[in-house]
Amino acid sequence: MNVVSQLIGGNWSEGASGRTVTVFDPSSGEPVSTVPVSADTDVTEAVRAARNAAPGWAATAPAARATALRAAADSVERATGELAALMHAEMGKPEAEAADSIAAGIGTLRQYAELGPVHRGRTLAGDEPAIDLMAYVPRGVVAVITPWNDPVAVACGLLGAALVTGNTVVHKPSERTPATGHRLVALLAPHFPDAVLSLVSGDAPVGAALAAADVDVVAHVGSTATGRAIAAACARTGAKPLLENGGSDPLIIDAGVDPGWAAAQAATGAFANSGQICVAVERIYAHRDIAGAFLAALTAEAATWATRIGPLVDTRLRDAVHGQVAAAVTAGAQPLAGATVPDGPGAFYPPTVLADCTDDMPIMRDETFGPVAPVLTVDSFDEALKRAADSPYGLAATVLTPSMSHAQRAWRTLPTGTVKINAVFGGAPGGAAHPRRASGHGFGYGPELLDEFTATKAVHIEAPPNGW
Ligand code: NAD
């Protein structure tokens, strides 16, 4: 059993609330981690320690901050196997895939170690000898509140960018992956002065206490409902919210594409990580010309994924996923694969394909966060674009098309932060994400995340009256 503790001002201790949370292995249902929950007083103490440490860390040379981050990345890399085993035990991701996502996190830490020292402002020449400087300064204390579905990579991005730009951080990892979060902080924190990186542990009330505390930025990756609660807390305190939240990403399959290739893309988008990816394919619009062949190929893909898919994170999520699937079937959707809760231990759910879906079904409108590919057949590319755009979310969208003009129209018109043409996943190193509407606000990664964690100070300098 993994036992987690909190790190406040350089000291490891148990949370003072007297409450604990137990995490169950999603493959076996056996208990795997126990988390002593931080009390409100622990959160206040962690924020105070971070506030006290902030001036010293802000005054540390960016190159020295980057050196610390680089060494921290090396420590995480050496512990990849251990972290992958913890991720597998706590959230079910197969260990090899967990190691890949940890490698992505390490890459992000190193990227921010390179970018931090070269992050720059600009100067403006006024009337000689005046000059204006637009200088970046750290914002102060950053709360980093993260989810369970990609716990190391997501935390590495926010922690790396916040620390290298001279902020101190109080981090609360998800209560679903507390031992993974605890181990990550134990690897990172020794490379920084005491209280530059603190850890509080526990569930939603701990996150809420941190979001309402005396911090300057609350960076949250997680559900839209939580993001809205955090935005409300920030409105009361004046902290800046940085929100990367849920999505209902559409996949458009245009006429003229190879149905087998489109099915492989759709399956990867909908079933990878058992559908528990913020930018998973959540709804599919298939052109009538190829819909039949595409659905047959997607059903065959689902059979191959069934043998290698991991569990969902817990039975609560499985109940929610199956609830949406069952409601869709009751409303007329045709289950072509999966759609049943398997017997046996754990929180497994089969890759599921639904045909004849309609826009009003929750499986098409809401985020599902499970291995489900709901398909709606359309008569034209224009109809697909219109239906894809009709969503409260604005995270990402994918279009598979042989037509350059359709591709151009898609990226210009779809109201999402990211548009992918002819690949459900991918993106150049250093790329950014800028979600909209219910999917969040602010840059989630990329060089622009350094801007989010810094404030621009405009400085106007003139010479004294006697000249210079
Ligand atoms: P969640 O919002 O329930 O939990 C995330 C974190 O927020 C946890 O640490 C949790 O304890 C904390 N929290 C919960 N309630 C809180 C409150 N009222 N105030 C402050 N903190 C609170 O999300 P989750 O279920 O862990 O993660 C799944 C969600 O995350 C999905 O919606 C997914 O789309 C989203 N996600 C988005 C991105 C992105 O980049 N847009 C990336 C990964 C996951």
Residues whose N, C-alpha, C, O or C-beta is under 5 A from the ligand:
A	BS01	NAD	I145 T146 P147 W148 K172 P173 S174 E175 G202 D203 A204 G207 A208 A211 V221 G222 S223 T224 T226 A229 E244 N245 G246 G247 C278 S439 G444
